[in-house]
Every structure is written in structure tokens, then in C-alpha cells.
């Protein structure tokens, strides 16, 4: 049997495309799914948790941008960890990203189903995965164009919702006050859950091999995407808290829908449901892109089956990797619960960024090293948030990472033997 063609990917994405792909990953990931579980952990400290998650995300984004500019290849922190810290740490980062973000893909697919057709959420989720995987296989530019359209519509929906909530008679500023139910562990746990919403800027770095002028584009696109997302999240969180309060928000499985009903504008509820489904579609589209590129990079180095490194000669995309990722996500979307997926995904991605910060710390002054406190704060923040997530998320995430490390060890021993 002939070996698959494993050529280079095409550099087609500019700054605007990269920013939009980052926004598409982040906007859909958190506004409609993570606010409720985070409020359950932090109570009235939700906004503190959002700020903490944003600080850690900023450190991670800065470290990732500097590394991506130096190593503009597919794979993100898998590549950076391998180049700066050694093969094992690169492998561990890649493994954490692939398994964590595969869970994110399933969570986003289920969000599409829950909002689009609640009675058939799993079936709709699987259908969404199949359609978007097929689209990704035809070229990254088509995915970027669709993401741009989705982001524009979702931002318009969120602007309408925030305006309606903040101008309603049910708004109470007292609901934003920091009450007595705040604990440090609760704030940290909520920040870890909210970090799920900020992690989409990794998509820009993992697409490094498909970005034009990466040394300029990536360091510009990552902070832009993160900054816009933070403004959007803060506005939505303030508006929903002011209407529902932390207790009702914690109990809600559809916070924005419940908020517009409570604010006396139920006519917006169908718009919110459509916007949520569309946002989750955009996030799912970008997530599949990112996971497949890391899979490609690991397959090139024989950590995954070599056939996954194949690049389609016409479309210039890692078609085998995208089909494999789509198949696994479809199975998960048919079987798992969205809230469990969020916690597990957060753990894996926080470990991934811990490696990124450790790698960035080794950059020299002539290699674009970030300010010294940034990677140190990012590393400490990632580890703190990862191990204060719900216990079952830590146990499952830790077990999956240990299993990956064991496979790596067996493979090395076999190769050396």
C-alpha cells in the first residue's frame, strides 16, 4: 500500500480570517453553556471568576502568540512543547489538546441540538458534526467564510439581548454585589469552567501553517480575538446577572432564554435559541479545524497513525485527520452529557496551556520572549484552575492524561528495544 501524501498546508488566512476563527471558537463556547455551571460554583462571585479566567487567558494568549510567531506550523503547543521542552512534553500537550478539545466539540454539537431541537438533541448534534466535517474537508477558506457569517449574526443577537435586558424594569444592580456566599475555591472552580469559553484563541495558533505572514498575523490576531470576546462576555454576564441573580442563573440550563423571559421580552426567546445554535455551530466548526491540525502534527511524528498526516492534493487540508476527528466527535455527541464535557475539556486544555507557558518561559530575548511574569503567572494559573475543577472532571482528565503518558512510554520502550 502506498504511503499517504503528507505535504504542507496552504497559507491562505489573513489577520481578519484568523481573528474571526478565534471569535467563532470563543463566542459560541461560553455565553450559552458555561455561565450556569460557573454561577453554581461561584455564586455572586461570578464576575470575579470571569476576570480571573480572562487574566489566565491573557497570559496563555501572550505566550501562545510569541511561540506561534517563532514556530508557525500546525500543532500549536504540541510543536512548542516538543521544540522547547522535549518530545514528551510536546506529546503530553498534544494529547491533552486532542482529547480535551474533542470533548469540547461534542459539547458544542450538543448545544446545537439542545437549542435547535431539544427533543432530538443528540440526533441533531451528530448531523451537525457530519455536515461541518464535510465542509472542513473542502478547504479552510470555506470554513473561514462561514465562520465570519456566523460571528456577525451571533454578535448582533447578543447585542440585542444585552440591550433588552439592561433596559428592562427587572434589572437590579444589587444582584451584582459580592455577597457572603463567595469562597476562594468556588471562584477558582468557576474560573476553570469559564476558561472553557476563552480557549478558542488556540485555534489561531494551531492553524499556524495556513496563516499568511505568521510572524505578524498571529501576534496581532490572538489578542484582538481575546479582547473582543472578553468585552462580549462581560456585557452578557452583567446583563444576565442583573436580571436573574446568581441563584436563578445557577439553576438555569438556558440562561439567556430564561433572562429574556424574566425581563418581559419573551419575543426574543426564539432569536436567542437560533443565535445559540448558530454560535455553537461556529464554535464546532473552528474546534474541528484545530483538533484536526494537532492530530496532523502528531501523526507526522508517528505519535498517531501515519495515515492521519495525509494532506488532500486539491483542497490542501488534512482530510484523513478531519474525518477521524469528526467520527470520534459524532460518537461522543450521541452518548455524553454537555456539562460533563465542559469540565473534562477545561482540564485537558488547562494542562495544554500550562505546557505552553512553560515553553514560552524558555524563549530568549532575541526570540520574542514575553515579559517574565506572564508565562509564570499563566503556568501557575492554569495548574490552579485545573485542579480546582469539579472532582470528577479532575479524576477523569487525570486518568486520560496518565493513559496517554503510558502509551508514550510503551511506544518509546518498543522503539528502543
N, C-alpha and C positions, 0 to 999 in steps of 0.2 A: 504493500500500500504506500502511495506517495505521501510525503510529508506535507502538511498544510502550508500555504503561503503565509509568511509571517512578516510582512513588510511594515513600513512606517505608516502611521495615520496621517491624514491630510490636515494642514494648518489652514483652517477656514474661518475661525471665530475672532472677531474684533472685541474691543472693550465693551461696546453695548451688548453684544451677544453674551459675553461672559457674565456681565452684571445681571442680565435677565435670567440666565440659567441659575445663578446663585439665588436670585429673588424667587424664582419658581420653586426651588428646593425649600426655601425657608418659609415663605409666606403661607404655603399650604400645610406645612408640617406642624405648626404650633397653635395658631389662632383658633382653630376649630377642634383641636384634640387635647392639648396639654393644659389649658387653663383650669379645667375642672379638677383633675388629679393634683395639680400643683396647689390649688386653693385648699384641697383636703389636707395636704401636708402642712402648709404654712399658715393657713387661716388668714388673718388680716395682714400678715407679713408677706403677702403675695408679691407686692411691688418691690419689697426688699430682695426677694428671691429673683425677680426679673432683673434687677440691677446687678446682682451678683453673677447670674448666668451671663449677662452681657459683658461684664468685666473679664470673666474667664474666656468668653468667646472672642473678645478683642485681642487678648494675649495670644490665643491659638491662631487667630486670623493673621496677626502680625508675623508670628513665627512661620506659619504656612506660606505666606506671601513671599518672605525672604528666601525660604528654601525652594519654592516653586520657580522663582526667578533664576535661581542657580541651577536647578535640575528640572528643566521644562519637558518632562517626559510623563507618559501615562503612569499612573500608580500612586501619586501623591506621597503620603508618609511611608508607604511601603518602600518607595525608592529612597526617600530621605533617610529613613532609619538604617537601611542597608548601607548607604554610602557613608554615613557619618558615625554610626554606632556599631555596625556589624551585621552580618547576614541574619542572625537570629532575631534581632530587634526589628529589622525590616519585615521579616516574615510575621512576627507577632502582631505588628501594626496592621499589615495587610490582612491577616486572618481576622483580627478584631473588627476591621472595617467591613470586610465582606460579610461576616455573619451578623454584625450589628446592623448594617445598612440593608441587608436582605430582610431583617425583621422590620426595619423602617418601611421598606417597600410594601410589605404585607399590611402594615398599619395604615398606610396611605390608601391602598387598594380597598381595605375595609371601610375607611372613611368615605370613599366614593360611594360604596354600596349603601352605607348607613344613611347617607343624606339623599341619594338619588332614589333608592327603593328599599326602605327599611325592612320590609318583609322578605326580601331576597338579597340581603346584603352580601352574602358570600358568593352567590352566583354572579352578581354584578361586579364584585371585586375581581373574580377570575377573568371575566370578559374584558375588564379594563386592562388587566395585565397583558392579555393576549394581543389586544389592539395596539397598545403602546409599544410592546416589544417589536411587533411587526413594523411600526413606524420607525423606531430607532434603527432597525436593520437596513433602512433605505437611505440613511445618511444623517449626519449630525446637524446639517443646516436646516433640514425639515423640522427636526426636533426643536431647534432654537427658534424657528419662526412660530411654531405652535405655542411654545412656552411664552414668547413675547405677547401673543394674543391673550393667553390665559392670565398672565400677570396684570395686564391692563384692565381686564374685566374684573378680576378679583379686587384690585385696589379701588376701583370705582364702587364696588359693592360695600367694601369695608368703610370707605369714606361716607357713604350714605347711612350705614348702620351707626357709626360713631356720632354723626351729626344728629340723627334721630334720637339716640339715647341721651346725649348730653343736653339736648334742648327739651327733653320731656319733663313733666311735672314730678316724675318719680325719682329723679336724681337727688341723692343725699350725700353731701360732701363728708358727713360724719362716717359714712361707710368706708372711707379711705383712711381713716385714722388707724394708727397702730394700737391694737387692743392688747389685753392681758394674756391672750392665748398664744402669743408668739414664743417659740422656743428656737434655740440655735439649730438643733437637729432638724426641726421642721422646715426652717428656712433653707438649710443646706439640701435637704431632700427635695424640696420643691424646685430649688435652683437646678438640681440634677435633672429633674423631669423637664423643666423648661429649656434646658440645654438642648434637648431633642429638637426644639424649634429653631435653634440658631445654627445647627451643624451643617446646613446646606452649602455654606461657602466652600466646603471641601470639594464640592463638585467642580469649582473653577480650577482648583489645583490638580485634581485627578484628570482633567481634560487638557493638561499642560502641553501634550503633544499635538493638540488640534487648535491651539491658540496662535494667532499671528503676533509676532514681536513679543514673546512671552515675558522678557525682562521688563518691559513697560506695561503690558496689558494686565498681567496677573497682580502685581502690587497695587495697581490702581483699581482693578475691578473688585477685589476681595473686600477692602474697607468700605467702598461705595455700597456694595450689596448689603453688608452687615449694618452700616449706618441707616440705610433706608428701612431695613427690616426692624431695627430697634425702635425707630420712631413709630412705625405702624403698630408694633406690639404694645408699646407703652400707651398709645392712644386707645387701642381696643381694650386693654386691661383696665385702664382707668374708667372708661365708659361702662363696661360690664360690671365692675365692682361697685360703681356709684349707683347702679340700678338694682342689682341683685344682692349685693353684700357678700362677704366671704362665705357664710354658711350656705346660702342658697346656691352660690356658684359651685361650691364643693360637691353638692348633691346633683348637679346638672350634668347630663351626658351630651347636651347640645346647648352650651352656654349662650351663644349669640341668638339662637332661636328663642330660648326662654327669656332672654333680656328684651327682645323686641316685643314679645307678648306682654311682659311686665310693664314696659314703657307705654303701652297703649297703642302700639303701631303694628298689629298683627298682619297687616297687609305686606309688611316687609319679610315675613317668615318664609314665603316661597322663594323670595330673592336670596335670602340667607342660605337656604338649602341648596339652591342652584350654585351660589358662589362657593359654598363649602365643597361641593362635589367637584367643581371646576378647579378650585385651588388644590385639592388633593390629587387631581389628575395631573396638574402641572408639577407638583412635588414628586409624584410617582415617576413621571417621565424623566425628570432630571436625576432622580435616585438610580433608576435603571442604568442611565448613562454612566454615572460614577462607579457603581459596583462593577459593571462590565469592564471598565477600563482598569480597575485594580486587578480584577480577575485576569485580564490580558497580561498585565505586567508580571503577575506571579506565575502565569503559565509560561511566559518567556524564559523564566529562570527555573522551570521544571518543578516548582512547588505545587502546581496544579497540572492536570493533564495537558500535554503539549498542544493538542488539537484546539484548545481554547485560546491559543495565541494567533489563530488564523485571522488575517485581515482580508475582507472582501475586495477583490481587484477592481471592481467597478465603483462601489459605494465608499470604499476607504474606511470601513468600520469593522470592529472586532465581532463579526456576526456570530461565530460559534459561542463566544462568551456571552453575548446578549441573549441568545436562545437558551443557554444553560441557566443564566440568572432568571430569565422570565419563567422557565419551567419550575424552578425551585420556589419562586415567589408565588406562582399560581397555586402550588400545593399548600403553602403556608396560608395563603389568603382563604383557602377553602376550609381551614381547620382551626386557626388560632383566634384568640381574643385581642382586640385592639389595645386595651390598656396594658396587658402583659407585654405586648410587643414594644410599647413605648419604653418601659423600664429596662427591658433587655437591650434594646437598641442604644439607649443612653449609656449603659455600662460599657458596651463594646466601643462606642465612639469616643467616650472619655479616655479609655485606655489608648486608643489610636492617637488622640491629641496629646496625651502625656508623652508618648514617644516623639511626636513632632516637636514639642517644646524642648525635650532633652537633646534632640538633634540640632535644633536651632542654637542651643547654648554652645555648641562646638564650632559654630561659624567664626571665622576670623574677621578683623576689621576690614580687610580687603575683599571679603566675601559677602558683604551686605549684612553683617551681624546686627540683629535688633538690639535696642537698649538692654543692658544686662538684666534689669529687674523683670522684663517682660516674659522671657521664657521660664524664669524661675517661678514667677507668680502663676503663670499658666500651668506649669507642671504640678505645683502644689494644689492649685485649684481643681485641676482635673482629678487628681487622686482623691482629694477630699470629697468632691461631689460624687465620684463613682462609688465610694464605699459608704456613703450615707443614703444611697438609693434604697427603696424597699428591699428587705432581706431576701425575698425570693428572687428578685432581679439580680442581686449580687451573687447569690449561690448558683443560679443557672448560668449567668455570664462568666463567673469564675470557672465553673466546670467546663464550659465550652472552650475557654482560653487554655485551660490545662490540657484538654484533649488535643487541641491544635499543637501545643508545645510537645506533647508526647509523640504525635505523628512526625513532627520535625526531627525529634531526637532519633526515632526509629529509622527515618529516611537517611539521616546522616550516618548512623551506625552501619546501615546496609551499604551505603556508598563507600565508606571507608574500609568495610570488610571485603 
